[in-house]
Structure formats: structure tokens, C-alpha cells
Amino acid sequence: MMPARQVSAVRCGEDLRAYFLGVWHLARTIEDRRDQRHGFLRGSAVFEPDSLDLCYHETGRLRLGSYAGAVAQHYRYTFPWPGHASVRFADGRPFFDLELSQGRSAFLHRCGADMYRGIIEILDVSCFAMSWRVSGPRKDYVLRNRYRRRHVSAV
């Protein structure tokens, strides 16, 4: 029997689109080092099919410092070959690429003078983690995300 990490890496290599497809619970912590604020987000992430792509819809409640409110984010995931995904902003601009054939991937995104450094890791068949370290003249924060598949029970 293979450990969970190896099983998930094999499944990602075979069909990353199928791995992401569905509804996920999302828990995010935020450490804003510039403004000395900490926060969290609780919500959901939905990967829904659109032709061969997946549309990512994130919704939740954010608390950061004295702010508390609803937030949303949207991306498009395309799958050029097994174990790979290209993530684009909702308007079609490139964001980052994933190479998850081994279950883990690091990636970069430059936004003006700010640099986003990310890591995603498939933890098992129903859980993955993604973290971001953002630094530059305007930003200095760390995001840590945990996604856990929401299981839908039959009625």
C-alpha cells in the first residue's frame, strides 16, 4: 500500500482536473507583516467545469484587523497535459502555472514591483495546501490556505 502522498501524486499525474473538480472548504490565515495585522478567511472554493477548463469561484468571510466582510475571487484553470495546470485571472491574464505530477509545485507571479511566491502541495485525495509569500515595495504578507473536499451525502 502506497502512502497517501504518493497516491495523490499518482492521481494528480493521471488527471489533475478530476482532482480539483468539486466543492472544497477553504481556511486561510493571513499575516500582514507591513501593517502588523493578522486575519483569517473561512469559506468555500468551487471548481466547476467549463468545457475542458475549470472555473474557480472562491467565497467567504474575511476578518483582517478591524475589517470583517464578504470576499470573492475567480480564476480559470486550464490543463495543457497531465499533472499540469495554467491558472488565469478571470479576465484571461496569466497568473501562474502548476506542475503537480509529483504532488508539489512552486511558482512565481510578478505584480508590478511586488513578487508573489507560491507553493501548492497535494496532501491526500481530499486535502491540499497552498501558501503565498508576497513581498515588495507595496506588500509584505503571508497567506496559508488549506482546502478540504466537501463530501456531498446522498439524500
N, C-alpha and C positions, 0 to 999 in steps of 0.2 A: 504494500500500500504506500502510495506517494504522500508526502506531507502536503498540507493544504496549499502552501505557497507554490509548489511545483504543479499541482493540479490546476490552480488558477492560471499560471503562466502558460501551460499547455492549452487550456481552453481559450485564453486570450489570443494565442498564436493561431488557433483554428478559426475563431470568429469573435473578434473584439466587438463588433456591432451587436451581436446577440448578448454578449456580456453586459453591455451598458443598457440595453433596451429595458424600459420599465420605470418604476417609481422607486425613489430612494429617499430615506430620511437623511437630512443634512444637519450636521452640527459643526459650527465654525467658531473658533476663538480668534480674537484679534488683539494684537499687541502693537499699539501705535507708539513707537519709541520717540518720535518727534514731539508729539503733544502729551506724552506720558498718560495715555488713556488705554484702558483695556475694555474689551467688549466681547459679545457673542452673538451668534445668529442661530436660530432654530427654525427649520423649515423643511422643504422638500425640493427634490430635483427630479424632473421628469424627462426622460429620454424617449421621445415618440418618433415613430417612423415618418419619413417624408421621402418617398421614392427609395433610393438606396442609402440616403443620409439619415441622420437622426437630428431632430431639433431638441435642444436642451432648454428647459424652462425651469428657472430657479425662483422660488418664492419663499418668504419667511419674515420673521420678526427680528429686527436688529436692535441691539442695545449697545451703544458705544458712548462712554462718558455719560452726559446728561440726555443724550438723544435716545429715543425709543420709537420705532415705527416700522412700517411695512417696507420691504425691498423686493426687487425683482431683477433678474438678469436673464439674457437669452443668447445662445450660441448655436452654431451649426457644426456638427461633426460629420466629416466625410471619411470614407475608408478606402484608400487607394490600393491596399493589399493587406493580406492577413497580418494581424498584430500591429497595424499602423492606423493612426487617425490624424487628420488635419482638423484643427479647431479654428473656426472663423467667428468673427463678431457677427451680430445679427444683420449688419449692413453689408456683409461679404468680405470685409477686410481680413487678412490673415492674422491670427493670434499666436498659435503655437502648434507644433507637431509632436505627436506621441509615437514612440516605438516601444510597444509593450510585449514583444514576443517573449521576453524573459520575466515579465510581470512587474517591471520597474522602468521608469523613464525620467530623465531630467530634461528641462527645456528652458529656453530664454525668450523674452519678449522685451523689446525696447519701445518705450513710450516717451518720445522726446528725449530729454536727458536722463529720464528715470529708467532703471533696469529692473525687470521682473524675472526672478529666477525661481523656477518651479520644479517640484518633484511629485510624481504620482507613483503609488505602489498598490498593486492588487494584493490584498491581504488574504482573501479567500473568495469563494464563489459568491458570497453575498456582502462583501465589505471591501472598500478601497479607501485610501487616504491620499489627499493632495495638499501640499503646502506651498506657500509662496513667500519669498523674501524679496521685498520691494525696497529699493534704495535709490537715492539720487538727490538732486537739489530741492525737490518739492516733497519727497516722500521718504519715509523710513518706518516700515511696519512689516509684521509677520502675520500671515493668515495660516491657520491649520484647520483643514476640513476632514471630516470623517463622514463617509457615505455608507449607509447600511440599507440593503434592499428591503423594501416594504413588501411583505408577503400578503397577497390577497387571498382570503379564505373563501371557499365556495359557499354559496348560500343554499 
